[in-house]
Amino acid sequence: MATIYQVSELAGVSLSTVSRVLNNNDYVSKKTKKKVMEAMQQLGYQPSSIARSLASSRTSSVGILVSELDGPFFGQMMSAIEEQLRAAGKHVIITPGHSDESKEKNGFEFLISRNCDAIIAHVEAVSNEYLIELSKGKTPIYLMSRYVEEIKDNCISLDNVMGGYLATKTMITRGHKNIAYIAGPQFKIDASDRLKGHKQALQEFDIEFDENLFYIGDFKETGGNDGLKSFIDNKASFTALVCANDEMASGAMKYAREHGFDLPSDLAIIGYDNVIFTNYLYPTLTTINNPVPEMGKMAANLVLKDIYKHTGITISHIFQPNLILRDSTPTLK
C-alpha cells in the first residue's frame, strides 16, 4: 500500500506540500497540485483522515462545548456550526457543560485531550479569567454568545443589552407601564445583560423598576410558569410580561391560558431568541431575534479562517438583535 512519503518522493515535493494538497490549502499552485494528484493516482494512494492528520499536524476535528444538548437554541447552534465545518471537510466532537463550572472545565479538558484543532464554546459558569488563561494554551478557544475583551478577536457575541432594551421598549411604546419581567439565571451573562437592557428602557421612559414585578426563572418553560404564578399569587398588577427567552414565554402563555387569561387581550407577552416554535404558538409570539444559526456559521468561519487558513472569509464579531413583531403584543387600549 502506497504511503504519503512515496507520494512526496514521486511528485518531487516536500511532505508539507503534499499535506497542503491533502487539506485543500489555497496556497498550493495549480501546477504543484497537479503533480501531487498525478503521483497519488500513479501509486494508487488513497488518503485517509489519519494520513491528513499526520501530514498536517491537524486532526480536522473541532470541539464544540455547549451548555445543553437539548432545546431549540442549542440545536440550531450545533447544527449551524457542524454544517459549515462539514462542508469544509471537518468534523465535530460535541460535549455538554450543563452550565456548571466543573463540568465546563472537564469539557474543555476532554476536547483538548482529543487533540481538536480548535474548540468553539458556549459556556456560562467558568470565569473570564479562566477563559483568558485557557486561550494561552496550544488549543485555540473561540467563544459563542460571550464577549471577553482580552480575547475579543476569538468571540462571536450578541448585544444582549440592546435586545433586552428592545423587548421592554416594545411594550412601553404600545402603551404599557406596568410591565412584569421574568429574567434568566443571573449568573448567565446573556441573562444579566438582558435585564440591564430592560432596566435601561424603564429608566428612559421614567418608569420605576418594581421588585414585585420581577422574577428570576430558569430559561425553561417552568420558569415562565412559575414566574407568572408568583405574580398572580402576589396580586401584582401588570398588563404586559417580558420574558428573557422564548421557552419561558411559552410556559407563561400556557399558565395564563389555563388560568382564564384571554391572550393577548388580557396580557401582552414578548419573548427572546426567536426559536422555531414561536411562530406556531397561539397567539404567535412577538420576540427578539437572536441570530443563532448565523452566529454559529460565523464561529465556524472564524475557525476555518484562523486555523485552516481559508481565504475570502469576512468575520463579524458582534451581532445586533432585532424585533420580530407578531400577535402577542397588541397596543394597550
C-alpha positions as CSV (number, residue, x, y, z in Angstrom):
1,M,0.0,0.0,0.0
2,A,1.4,3.4,-1.1
3,T,2.3,5.9,1.6
4,I,2.3,9.7,1.8
5,Y,6.1,9.6,1.8
6,Q,6.2,7.8,-1.6
7,V,3.8,10.4,-3.0
8,S,6.2,13.1,-1.8
9,E,9.2,11.4,-3.5
10,L,7.4,10.7,-6.8
11,A,6.0,14.2,-7.1
12,G,9.3,15.7,-6.2
13,V,7.8,17.9,-3.5
14,S,8.1,18.2,0.3
15,L,5.9,16.3,2.7
16,S,4.4,19.6,3.8
17,T,3.4,20.4,0.2
18,V,1.6,17.0,-0.1
19,S,-0.1,17.9,3.2
20,R,-1.3,21.2,1.8
21,V,-2.8,19.4,-1.2
22,L,-4.5,16.8,1.0
23,N,-6.0,19.5,3.1
24,N,-7.1,21.7,0.2
25,N,-4.9,24.6,1.2
26,D,-5.4,27.6,-1.0
27,Y,-1.7,28.4,-1.2
28,V,-0.7,25.5,-3.4
29,S,-0.3,26.3,-7.1
30,K,-2.3,24.5,-9.7
31,K,0.8,23.1,-11.3
32,T,2.1,21.7,-8.0
33,K,-1.3,20.3,-7.1
34,K,-1.5,18.6,-10.4
35,K,1.9,16.9,-9.8
36,V,0.8,15.6,-6.5
37,M,-2.5,14.4,-7.7
38,E,-0.8,12.5,-10.6
39,A,1.6,10.9,-8.2
40,M,-1.3,9.8,-6.0
41,Q,-3.1,8.3,-9.0
42,Q,0.0,6.6,-10.3
43,L,0.7,5.0,-6.9
44,G,-3.0,4.2,-6.2
45,Y,-2.7,6.3,-3.0
46,Q,-5.9,6.8,-1.1
47,P,-5.6,9.4,1.7
48,S,-7.3,8.7,5.0
49,S,-8.2,11.2,7.7
50,I,-5.3,9.7,9.7
51,A,-2.9,10.5,6.9
52,R,-4.2,14.0,6.6
53,S,-3.7,14.4,10.3
54,L,-0.2,13.1,10.2
55,A,0.7,15.2,7.2
56,S,-0.6,18.5,8.6
57,S,-0.4,18.0,12.3
58,R,-4.1,18.6,12.2
59,T,-6.9,16.2,13.1
60,S,-9.6,18.0,11.0
61,S,-11.8,17.9,14.1
62,V,-13.3,20.8,16.0
63,G,-14.6,20.5,19.5
64,I,-17.9,22.1,20.5
65,L,-18.7,22.7,24.1
66,V,-22.3,23.7,24.7
67,S,-24.4,24.3,27.8
68,E,-27.0,21.7,26.9
69,L,-27.7,19.2,24.2
70,D,-31.5,19.7,24.1
71,G,-33.7,22.6,23.3
72,P,-34.2,24.6,20.1
73,F,-31.5,27.2,20.9
74,F,-28.6,24.8,21.2
75,G,-29.9,22.6,18.4
76,Q,-29.8,25.5,16.0
77,M,-26.3,26.4,17.2
78,M,-24.7,23.0,16.9
79,S,-26.4,22.3,13.5
80,A,-25.1,25.6,12.0
81,I,-21.6,25.0,13.2
82,E,-21.5,21.4,12.1
83,E,-22.9,22.1,8.7
84,Q,-20.4,24.8,7.9
85,L,-17.4,22.8,9.1
86,R,-18.6,19.6,7.4
87,A,-18.8,21.5,4.1
88,A,-15.1,22.3,4.5
89,G,-14.3,18.6,5.3
90,K,-14.0,19.0,9.0
91,H,-15.8,17.0,11.8
92,V,-17.0,18.0,15.2
93,I,-16.8,16.4,18.7
94,I,-19.6,17.7,21.0
95,T,-19.8,17.6,24.7
96,P,-22.1,19.5,27.2
97,G,-21.1,21.6,30.1
98,H,-24.5,21.9,31.8
99,S,-23.8,25.5,32.9
100,D,-21.7,24.0,35.7
101,E,-18.2,25.3,36.3
102,S,-16.6,21.9,37.0
103,K,-18.4,20.2,34.1
104,E,-17.4,23.1,31.7
105,K,-13.8,22.7,32.7
106,N,-14.0,18.9,32.3
107,G,-15.5,19.5,28.9
108,F,-12.6,21.7,27.8
109,E,-10.1,19.1,29.2
110,F,-11.8,16.3,27.3
111,L,-11.8,18.2,23.9
112,I,-8.2,19.2,24.4
113,S,-7.3,15.6,25.1
114,R,-9.0,14.6,21.9
115,N,-6.5,16.8,20.0
116,C,-9.1,19.0,18.5
117,D,-7.7,21.7,16.2
118,A,-9.9,24.3,17.9
119,I,-12.8,24.5,20.4
120,I,-16.0,26.5,19.9
121,A,-17.5,27.0,23.3
122,H,-20.8,28.3,24.7
123,V,-20.0,28.4,28.4
124,E,-21.7,30.3,31.2
125,A,-20.2,29.2,34.5
126,V,-16.4,29.5,34.1
127,S,-14.9,32.9,34.7
128,N,-13.4,35.3,32.1
129,E,-10.1,34.8,33.9
130,Y,-10.2,31.1,33.3
131,L,-11.0,31.6,29.6
132,I,-8.2,34.1,29.1
133,E,-5.7,31.7,30.7
134,L,-7.0,28.8,28.7
135,S,-6.7,30.7,25.5
136,K,-2.9,30.9,26.1
137,G,-2.7,27.1,25.6
138,K,-1.9,25.2,22.4
139,T,-5.6,24.6,21.5
140,P,-7.3,27.8,20.2
141,I,-10.6,28.6,22.0
142,Y,-13.5,30.5,20.3
143,L,-16.5,31.8,22.3
144,M,-20.1,31.8,21.2
145,S,-22.6,34.2,22.7
146,R,-20.0,35.6,25.0
147,Y,-17.7,38.6,24.9
148,V,-14.4,38.8,26.7
149,E,-12.4,41.9,26.0
150,E,-9.0,40.4,26.3
151,I,-9.8,37.7,23.7
152,K,-12.3,39.7,21.7
153,D,-10.9,38.5,18.3
154,N,-12.0,35.0,19.3
155,C,-15.5,35.9,20.3
156,I,-18.8,35.8,18.4
157,S,-21.4,37.6,20.5
158,L,-24.8,39.3,20.5
159,D,-25.6,42.7,22.0
160,N,-28.0,41.3,24.7
161,V,-28.3,44.7,26.5
162,M,-29.8,46.1,23.3
163,G,-32.0,43.1,23.0
164,G,-33.4,43.5,26.5
165,Y,-33.9,47.2,25.8
166,L,-35.8,46.5,22.6
167,A,-38.1,44.0,24.3
168,T,-39.2,46.3,27.1
169,K,-39.3,49.4,24.8
170,T,-41.7,47.5,22.6
171,M,-44.2,47.1,25.5
172,I,-43.8,50.7,26.6
173,T,-44.4,52.1,23.1
174,R,-47.6,50.0,23.0
175,G,-48.9,51.8,26.0
176,H,-47.8,49.5,28.8
177,K,-46.3,50.9,32.1
178,N,-47.0,48.0,34.5
179,I,-44.6,45.5,33.0
180,A,-43.6,42.3,34.7
181,Y,-40.2,40.7,33.9
182,I,-39.1,37.1,34.1
183,A,-35.3,37.0,33.9
184,G,-33.0,34.1,33.2
185,P,-30.5,32.9,35.8
186,Q,-28.3,35.9,36.7
187,F,-25.0,34.1,36.7
188,K,-25.5,33.7,33.0
189,I,-24.1,36.8,31.2
190,D,-26.7,36.9,28.5
191,A,-29.5,36.9,31.1
192,S,-27.9,39.6,33.2
193,D,-27.3,41.7,30.1
194,R,-30.9,41.4,29.0
195,L,-32.0,42.5,32.5
196,K,-29.7,45.6,32.1
197,G,-31.4,46.4,28.8
198,H,-34.9,46.0,30.5
199,K,-33.9,48.5,33.2
200,Q,-32.4,50.9,30.7
201,A,-35.8,51.0,28.8
202,L,-37.7,51.6,32.0
203,Q,-35.3,54.4,33.0
204,E,-35.5,56.1,29.6
205,F,-39.3,56.3,29.9
206,D,-39.3,57.3,33.7
207,I,-40.8,54.0,34.8
208,E,-39.6,52.8,38.2
209,F,-38.2,49.3,38.4
210,D,-40.6,47.3,40.7
211,E,-39.2,44.3,42.5
212,N,-42.8,43.0,42.8
213,L,-42.8,42.7,39.0
214,F,-39.5,40.8,38.8
215,Y,-38.9,37.1,38.9
216,I,-35.7,35.1,38.2
217,G,-36.6,32.0,36.1
218,D,-34.6,29.1,34.7
219,F,-34.7,29.8,30.9
220,K,-37.1,26.8,30.6
221,E,-40.9,26.6,30.4
222,T,-41.0,26.0,34.2
223,G,-39.5,29.4,34.7
224,G,-42.3,31.1,32.8
225,N,-45.0,29.1,34.5
226,D,-43.6,29.7,38.0
227,G,-42.9,33.4,37.3
228,L,-46.4,34.2,36.2
229,K,-47.8,32.1,39.0
230,S,-45.8,34.1,41.5
231,F,-47.0,37.5,40.1
232,I,-50.6,36.3,40.2
233,D,-50.3,34.8,43.7
234,N,-48.8,38.1,45.0
235,K,-51.7,40.0,43.4
236,A,-49.3,42.1,41.3
237,S,-50.9,44.5,38.8
238,F,-49.5,44.3,35.3
239,T,-50.7,44.4,31.7
240,A,-47.5,43.2,30.0
241,L,-45.0,40.4,30.5
242,V,-41.4,40.4,29.2
243,C,-39.6,37.0,29.3
244,A,-35.9,36.7,28.9
245,N,-36.3,33.8,26.5
246,D,-38.9,32.1,24.3
247,E,-39.2,28.9,26.4
248,M,-40.2,30.9,29.5
249,A,-42.6,32.9,27.4
250,S,-44.3,29.7,26.2
251,G,-44.5,28.4,29.7
252,A,-46.1,31.7,30.8
253,M,-48.6,31.6,28.0
254,K,-49.7,28.1,28.9
255,Y,-50.1,29.0,32.5
256,A,-52.0,32.2,31.6
257,R,-54.5,30.3,29.4
258,E,-55.0,27.6,32.0
259,H,-55.9,30.3,34.5
260,G,-58.5,32.2,32.5
261,F,-56.5,34.8,30.7
262,D,-57.7,35.7,27.2
263,L,-54.5,36.1,25.2
264,P,-53.4,38.6,24.0
265,S,-56.2,41.0,25.1
266,D,-55.7,40.3,28.9
267,L,-51.9,40.1,28.8
268,A,-49.3,41.1,26.2
269,I,-46.2,38.8,26.2
270,I,-42.9,39.1,24.5
271,G,-40.0,36.5,24.4
272,Y,-36.4,36.4,23.3
273,D,-34.4,34.3,20.8
274,N,-36.9,33.7,18.0
275,V,-36.7,29.9,18.2
276,I,-38.6,28.0,15.6
277,F,-41.8,27.3,17.7
278,T,-42.5,31.0,18.3
279,N,-44.4,31.3,15.0
280,Y,-46.6,28.3,15.9
281,L,-47.8,29.4,19.4
282,Y,-51.2,31.0,19.8
283,P,-51.1,33.9,19.7
284,T,-47.9,33.9,17.6
285,L,-45.2,35.2,19.9
286,T,-43.5,38.6,19.5
287,T,-39.8,38.1,20.2
288,I,-36.3,39.4,19.9
289,N,-34.4,37.7,17.2
290,N,-31.2,36.1,18.3
291,P,-29.5,35.1,15.1
292,V,-28.1,31.8,16.4
293,P,-27.7,30.0,13.1
294,E,-25.8,33.0,11.6
295,M,-23.6,33.2,14.7
296,G,-22.9,29.5,14.6
297,K,-21.9,29.7,11.0
298,M,-19.7,32.7,11.8
299,A,-17.9,30.9,14.6
300,A,-17.2,28.0,12.2
301,N,-15.9,30.5,9.6
302,L,-13.7,32.1,12.2
303,V,-12.1,28.7,12.8
304,L,-11.8,28.0,9.1
305,K,-10.0,31.3,8.6
306,D,-7.7,31.2,11.6
307,I,-6.9,27.5,11.9
308,Y,-7.3,26.1,8.4
309,K,-6.3,29.3,6.6
310,H,-9.3,29.5,4.3
311,T,-9.3,32.7,2.4
312,G,-12.1,35.1,1.3
313,I,-13.9,34.9,4.6
314,T,-15.2,38.1,6.3
315,I,-15.8,37.9,10.0
316,S,-18.4,39.8,12.0
317,H,-17.7,39.5,15.8
318,I,-20.8,41.3,17.2
319,F,-24.4,40.7,16.1
320,Q,-27.3,43.0,16.7
321,P,-30.7,41.7,17.8
322,N,-33.9,42.9,16.1
323,L,-37.6,42.8,16.9
324,I,-39.9,40.2,15.4
325,L,-43.4,41.6,15.8
326,R,-46.2,39.1,15.9
327,D,-49.7,38.9,17.6
328,S,-48.9,38.5,21.3
329,T,-48.2,42.3,21.9
330,P,-51.3,44.3,21.0
331,T,-51.4,48.0,21.8
332,L,-53.0,48.7,25.2
333,K,-56.5,50.1,24.8
